[in-house]
C-alpha cells in the first residue's frame, strides 16, 4: 500500500536558485524554505516532519553538517532535532542517514489549520550535484478526531547544480545581532555589512575606490566615525584572489554588488545647492557652501569656509562663517552673525543678536540697527568718500566730545575755531571794534571806528582756553 499524499499544500523556494554544490575550497550555503497553506477543505494536523539527507543516498546531494531548522509561527514549535536512518522515515535503505526535525502544533486542535506557515532549512551543501531529496511527513486528517490522523508523506527532489559564482543579499545592519537591514546611519555609528556568496575572495571598496576589506569573510564592520557622508560601497566577489596579473594572464571572474548608505549628520567639504535648502537643526559645513536659492536653518549655521546664498538666508540661531558670507537677498538671523572676512548682503540685513564682521561689511540694500542700548561704530564714512547725511537729531552725551579734522558748519555758516581771525561789528554805532593807539597805564583802549572800515587794528584772533 503506497503512502498517502499530504493534505496541506507545500511550495518551495531556494537560495541560491537552483541550489549549488560546494567546491573543495569553498562551502556553498543552501537555504530551502517551504510555504505551507490549506486548500478549500478543512485539514487538522498536529505535527509536520522535515528530513534532509546527511549522506549521499543513490548518489544525490546532501548537507555536510547539521542544518538550521526554523519556522516563522510561534504555534509550530521545534519539538525534536535528530540524526536518523532511512528506516525511521519509512524508507527501505537503512544505510541512508538524515537530519530530521519535527514541528508540533500547539494551537487549538479542535479547529482546522488556517493561515500560512513557513519552515526553513539552511546549511552547507556537499560537492555532489544532482538532486537533494526533501522529505515531508504530516500527521493529519480531514476529521478533528486525533484517532483518525494518518502520517502522509511526500518527497520533493530539488536540483543541485555545479557551483556558479553568485553574490547577493548585500545588506547593512546596526551590528551583527540586528535582524532588520537599514541604510540610514549616524556618522558615529559602526554599520555591520554582510553578504551571501559562494566566492572564496572578496574586496570591499568605499565611495573613493579605496579597498577597505579584502579576504574570505562574508561580513565587515565599518569603523566608527569613518562614515562621514553618504557612501556607496562596491563589493567584488571571485573564486580566486589577486588581480590576474602575471603568470599566464589569468583573469578571475568577478561578481559585483553595490550598497548605498545615507548619513543623517554628514560632514561636507563643499555644498552647492541649486534650489532651496532647509535644515531643521544645526547646519555645520567644513568647507564652502553655495546655495542657488533660499537657505533656511532652524538652528545654527556654521561654515568653516566661504558661504554664498543666491536668495534669502534665514537662520533661527547664530550664523558663523570662517571666511566671507555673501547673501543676494535678505539675511535674517535670530542670534549672532559672525563673518571673519567680507559680509555682503544685497537685500535687507536683520540681526536680532550680535553682528560681527572682522573685515568689510557691505550691504547693498537697507541695514537696520534697532536696539534699546547702543550701536558701536569705530569709524563712520559716507559712500566712496561722499558726504554722510544724518536725518535725525544728534546728541553727544555728557563726558564725550566731538572732534573734526576740518571745519564745522551750522546752517551754512562756519563755526569759529581756535586762532581764527575775526572782525567785530557794533550794530548800534555802525562800526568795527578796534584797538586805539592810546595807552593808559599799560591798557589800550577799545573803541568803535565810526567810519566803519575794517582796518588792521580791528582784526581780532580767537584763542580758546586749553
FIKELUM-693430 format. One record per residue (C-alpha): residue in one letter; x, y, z. Coordinates in steps of 0.5 Angstrom, whole numbers, padded with zeros to 4 digits, always signed. Example, Ala and Ser with C-alpha at 12.3 -4.5 7.8 and 13.67 -1.06 7.14 Angstrom:
a+0025-0009+0016/s+0027-0002+0014/
This chain:
x+0000+0000+0000/x+0003+0007-0002/x+0004+0012+0003/x-0002+0018+0002/x+0000+0024+0000/x+0000+0030+0005/x-0007+0034+0005/x-0003+0041+0006/x+0000+0045+0000/x+0007+0046+0000/x+0011+0051-0004/x+0019+0051-0005/x+0024+0057-0005/x+0031+0056-0005/x+0037+0061-0005/x+0041+0060-0009/x+0036+0058-0014/x+0038+0053-0016/x+0042+0050-0010/x+0049+0050-0012/x+0054+0045-0010/x+0060+0047-0006/x+0067+0047-0008/x+0073+0044-0005/x+0076+0050-0003/x+0069+0054-0001/x+0063+0051+0002/x+0056+0053-0001/x+0051+0055+0004/x+0044+0053+0001/x+0037+0055+0004/x+0031+0052+0003/x+0024+0055+0005/x+0017+0052+0004/x+0011+0055+0005/x+0005+0051+0008/x-0002+0053+0006/x-0009+0050+0007/x-0014+0049+0001/x-0021+0049+0001/x-0022+0043+0005/x-0021+0043+0013/x-0015+0040+0015/x-0013+0038+0022/x-0006+0037+0023/x-0001+0036+0030/x+0006+0035+0027/x+0010+0036+0021/x+0016+0033+0020/x+0022+0035+0015/x+0028+0031+0014/x+0034+0032+0009/x+0040+0027+0007/x+0046+0027+0012/x+0050+0023+0007/x+0049+0021-0001/x+0043+0017-0002/x+0043+0014-0009/x+0049+0019-0011/x+0045+0025-0009/x+0047+0032-0006/x+0046+0032+0002/x+0048+0037+0008/x+0055+0036+0010/x+0054+0039+0017/x+0047+0040+0022/x+0043+0045+0018/x+0039+0050+0022/x+0031+0049+0022/x+0027+0054+0023/x+0020+0057+0023/x+0016+0064+0023/x+0010+0061+0027/x+0010+0061+0035/x+0004+0056+0035/x+0009+0051+0031/x+0015+0049+0036/x+0021+0045+0034/x+0020+0039+0038/x+0026+0035+0036/x+0032+0035+0032/x+0036+0029+0031/x+0040+0024+0026/x+0036+0018+0024/x+0037+0013+0019/x+0032+0012+0013/x+0028+0007+0017/x+0026+0012+0021/x+0023+0016+0015/x+0019+0009+0013/x+0025+0008+0007/x+0028+0001+0006/x+0035+0003+0006/x+0038+0003+0013/x+0045+0006+0011/x+0042+0013+0009/x+0042+0018+0014/x+0038+0024+0015/x+0037+0030+0019/x+0030+0030+0022/x+0026+0036+0025/x+0019+0035+0028/x+0015+0041+0029/x+0009+0040+0033/x+0003+0045+0033/x+0001+0048+0040/x-0006+0051+0038/x-0013+0049+0039/x-0013+0042+0036/x-0021+0043+0035/x-0020+0048+0030/x-0017+0046+0023/x-0011+0049+0021/x-0011+0056+0018/x-0007+0062+0015/x+0000+0061+0012/x+0007+0058+0016/x+0014+0058+0013/x+0019+0053+0015/x+0026+0054+0013/x+0033+0049+0013/x+0040+0052+0012/x+0047+0049+0012/x+0053+0048+0008/x+0052+0043+0002/x+0056+0037-0001/x+0060+0038-0007/x+0056+0033-0011/x+0051+0035-0016/x+0044+0032-0018/x+0038+0032-0013/x+0037+0033-0006/x+0031+0030-0003/x+0027+0034+0001/x+0022+0029+0006/x+0016+0032+0009/x+0011+0028+0013/x+0005+0031+0016/x+0000+0028+0021/x-0006+0030+0019/x-0014+0028+0017/x-0020+0032+0015/x-0023+0030+0022/x-0022+0033+0028/x-0021+0027+0032/x-0014+0025+0033/x-0015+0018+0033/x-0016+0019+0025/x-0010+0022+0024/x-0005+0019+0019/x+0002+0020+0017/x+0002+0023+0010/x+0009+0023+0006/x+0012+0027+0000/x+0019+0027-0003/x+0021+0033-0007/x+0027+0033-0011/x+0031+0039-0011/x+0036+0040-0016/x+0043+0042-0014/x+0048+0045-0020/x+0055+0046-0021/x+0058+0052-0017/x+0057+0058-0021/x+0059+0065-0017/x+0054+0068-0014/x+0053+0075-0010/x+0047+0077-0007/x+0044+0080+0000/x+0049+0085+0001/x+0046+0089+0007/x+0048+0093+0013/x+0045+0093+0020/x+0047+0097+0026/x+0051+0091+0029/x+0052+0083+0028/x+0046+0082+0032/x+0041+0086+0029/x+0036+0083+0024/x+0033+0089+0020/x+0037+0092+0015/x+0038+0099+0014/x+0041+0104+0010/x+0041+0111+0015/x+0046+0111+0020/x+0049+0117+0024/x+0057+0119+0023/x+0059+0116+0030/x+0056+0109+0028/x+0059+0103+0026/x+0055+0099+0021/x+0055+0092+0020/x+0056+0090+0013/x+0054+0082+0011/x+0053+0079+0004/x+0052+0072+0001/x+0056+0069-0004/x+0060+0062-0005/x+0066+0066-0007/x+0073+0065-0004/x+0075+0072-0004/x+0072+0079-0003/x+0074+0086-0004/x+0070+0092-0001/x+0071+0099-0004/x+0069+0105-0001/x+0066+0111-0005/x+0073+0114-0006/x+0075+0107-0009/x+0079+0105-0003/x+0080+0098-0001/x+0077+0098+0006/x+0077+0090+0006/x+0080+0084+0003/x+0079+0077+0005/x+0075+0071+0005/x+0070+0073+0010/x+0063+0075+0008/x+0062+0081+0013/x+0065+0087+0015/x+0064+0092+0021/x+0065+0100+0019/x+0070+0103+0023/x+0066+0108+0028/x+0067+0115+0026/x+0069+0114+0019/x+0063+0114+0015/x+0062+0122+0015/x+0058+0123+0009/x+0053+0119+0004/x+0057+0113+0001/x+0056+0108-0004/x+0060+0101-0002/x+0062+0097-0008/x+0063+0089-0006/x+0067+0085-0011/x+0067+0077-0011/x+0071+0072-0014/x+0073+0065-0014/x+0081+0067-0014/x+0085+0072-0010/x+0090+0077-0014/x+0089+0082-0020/x+0090+0077-0025/x+0097+0080-0027/x+0103+0076-0029/x+0103+0068-0030/x+0099+0066-0036/x+0095+0072-0036/x+0090+0069-0032/x+0084+0074-0030/x+0079+0072-0025/x+0071+0072-0026/x+0068+0077-0022/x+0061+0079-0019/x+0059+0086-0016/x+0054+0089-0012/x+0053+0096-0009/x+0050+0098-0003/x+0049+0106-0001/x+0049+0108+0006/x+0046+0115+0008/x+0049+0119+0014/x+0044+0123+0018/x+0049+0128+0020/x+0054+0129+0014/x+0061+0133+0014/x+0062+0136+0008/x+0068+0139+0004/x+0063+0143+0000/x+0056+0144-0002/x+0053+0147-0008/x+0045+0147-0008/x+0041+0150-0014/x+0034+0150-0010/x+0032+0151-0003/x+0036+0149+0003/x+0032+0148+0009/x+0036+0145+0016/x+0031+0143+0022/x+0037+0143+0026/x+0044+0146+0026/x+0048+0146+0019/x+0055+0145+0020/x+0059+0146+0014/x+0067+0145+0014/x+0068+0147+0007/x+0065+0152+0002/x+0057+0153+0002/x+0054+0155-0005/x+0046+0156-0005/x+0043+0158-0011/x+0036+0160-0008/x+0034+0160+0000/x+0037+0157+0006/x+0033+0156+0012/x+0036+0154+0018/x+0032+0152+0024/x+0038+0152+0029/x+0045+0155+0028/x+0049+0156+0021/x+0057+0154+0022/x+0061+0155+0015/x+0069+0153+0016/x+0070+0157+0009/x+0066+0162+0005/x+0059+0162+0004/x+0054+0164-0001/x+0047+0164-0002/x+0043+0166-0008/x+0037+0169-0005/x+0035+0170+0002/x+0038+0167+0008/x+0034+0166+0015/x+0038+0163+0021/x+0034+0162+0027/x+0040+0161+0031/x+0047+0164+0030/x+0051+0165+0024/x+0058+0164+0023/x+0063+0164+0017/x+0070+0163+0018/x+0071+0167+0011/x+0066+0171+0007/x+0059+0171+0008/x+0055+0173+0001/x+0047+0174+0001/x+0044+0176-0005/x+0037+0177-0002/x+0035+0179+0006/x+0039+0176+0011/x+0035+0174+0018/x+0039+0172+0024/x+0035+0171+0030/x+0042+0171+0034/x+0049+0173+0033/x+0052+0173+0026/x+0060+0173+0025/x+0064+0173+0019/x+0072+0173+0019/x+0072+0176+0012/x+0067+0180+0008/x+0060+0180+0009/x+0056+0182+0003/x+0048+0183+0003/x+0045+0185-0003/x+0038+0186+0001/x+0036+0187+0008/x+0040+0185+0014/x+0036+0183+0020/x+0040+0181+0026/x+0037+0180+0033/x+0043+0179+0036/x+0051+0180+0035/x+0053+0182+0028/x+0061+0181+0028/x+0065+0183+0022/x+0073+0183+0023/x+0073+0185+0015/x+0069+0189+0011/x+0061+0190+0012/x+0058+0191+0005/x+0050+0192+0005/x+0047+0194-0002/x+0040+0194+0001/x+0038+0197+0007/x+0041+0196+0014/x+0037+0197+0020/x+0041+0197+0027/x+0035+0198+0032/x+0037+0197+0040/x+0035+0200+0046/x+0042+0201+0048/x+0047+0203+0043/x+0051+0201+0036/x+0058+0201+0037/x+0062+0204+0030/x+0069+0206+0030/x+0070+0210+0024/x+0064+0213+0020/x+0065+0215+0013/x+0060+0216+0007/x+0060+0212+0001/x+0066+0213-0003/x+0068+0219+0001/x+0062+0223-0001/x+0058+0227+0004/x+0055+0223+0010/x+0048+0226+0012/x+0044+0225+0018/x+0037+0226+0018/x+0036+0226+0026/x+0038+0230+0032/x+0045+0228+0034/x+0046+0228+0042/x+0053+0228+0045/x+0053+0225+0052/x+0056+0228+0058/x+0063+0227+0058/x+0064+0226+0051/x+0067+0231+0046/x+0066+0232+0038/x+0073+0233+0034/x+0073+0234+0027/x+0080+0235+0022/x+0076+0240+0018/x+0071+0246+0020/x+0064+0245+0023/x+0059+0249+0019/x+0052+0250+0022/x+0046+0253+0018/x+0051+0254+0012/x+0056+0258+0017/x+0063+0256+0019/x+0063+0255+0027/x+0069+0259+0030/x+0076+0255+0031/x+0082+0257+0035/x+0086+0262+0032/x+0081+0264+0027/x+0082+0272+0026/x+0075+0276+0026/x+0072+0283+0026/x+0067+0285+0031/x+0062+0290+0028/x+0058+0294+0033/x+0051+0294+0031/x+0049+0300+0035/x+0054+0305+0033/x+0055+0302+0026/x+0063+0301+0026/x+0068+0296+0028/x+0072+0295+0035/x+0079+0297+0034/x+0085+0298+0039/x+0087+0305+0039/x+0094+0308+0039/x+0093+0311+0046/x+0096+0307+0052/x+0093+0309+0059/x+0097+0305+0065/x+0099+0299+0060/x+0092+0299+0058/x+0090+0300+0051/x+0083+0303+0050/x+0078+0299+0045/x+0074+0304+0041/x+0069+0304+0035/x+0071+0306+0029/x+0065+0310+0026/x+0067+0311+0019/x+0066+0303+0019/x+0072+0301+0016/x+0075+0294+0017/x+0083+0297+0019/x+0088+0293+0022/x+0087+0295+0029/x+0080+0292+0028/x+0083+0285+0027/x+0082+0280+0033/x+0085+0273+0034/x+0080+0268+0038/x+0084+0264+0043/x+0081+0258+0047/x+0083+0256+0054/x+0086+0249+0053/
